[in-house]
Amino acid sequence: MTIRFGLLGAGRIGKVHAKAISADGNARLVAVADAMAPAAEAIAAQYSCEVRSIEAILAASDIDAVVICTPTDTHADLIEAFARAGKAIFCEKPIDLSLDRVKACLKVVRDTKAVLMVGFNRRFDPHFRAVKAEIAKGSIGAVEMVTITSRDPGAPPVDYIARSGGIFRDMTIHDFDMARFLLGEEVAEVSAQASVLVDPAIGTAGDFDSVQVMLRTATGKMALISNSRRATYGYDQRIEVHGAKGAVSAENQRPAMIELATAAGYTRPPLHDFFMTRYTEAYAAEIAGFIQAVLGKAEAAPTGEDGLSALALAEAALKSVALGRTVKISEIL
């Protein structure tokens, strides 16, 4: 069986997903929709698919599944519409910036029994998955502490910051999902601190650019997340998991994983400088995983509930910063 796809959104991430769909032997990109006609036409020309409206894709009998890469404020409405239309749905994070809106959306997904997968691509990174595999094998014993470092090479434009939902909902949300993935338990408490150290304009826009978050489960397991909108040395993405019997870590990746030794010393190539190159394999693997879920050969994960949980952690972190205290998740959900 070949899964026939409609792509909603032909921007930067839409192009990545178009490539992944077209490269999978179990899938075919049938149609693409975008408010900017030239963007949709470029993908249609490259992958020999049609340009259609979202409404046409919704009503189409030759579309089995959709990938939603449209602006965040459209996600929940589109998920509900395509769930009611009986189509499988892959949606970029977040489902919405409002917990109540996400809850209402997920009720529609449950009622229609739709297949929904949320795009937390880092779960599919081969290095992070290898860390998870060692945990599952018991190599480090029971997990006790997780440390996640995630720092961008530079801040996005301030106009993006103003509509992003803020650093916790936009950037740290990936790390919240990864912390849950690696801890293996739900987070009970969140303690966060945040500053504006990179660009005063970010603070003027009502956001932060430098944050530290401590997560704690009911059994006492902990995760520490460090985020910054500035890393002059490249895209900094590291994970360490400490357990009762040892530790396992995933270090920064480089386009060439080599080390040069000369009389001047040891040098290595610079880090990746963008998430699109660092997570190329992850983006392809998550679409492949979604296709397998649509085929009924795997579970669709991360789920909508995973998206809700990560957003709840973001809300708890915001509240912790505002109140200057630890916030229980029971206060949020």
Summary of the structure (lengths in Angstrom):
residues: 333
radius of gyration: 20.2
end to end distance: 39.9
largest distance: 66.8
contacts: 1134
relative contact order: 0.15
helix: 42%
strand: 24%
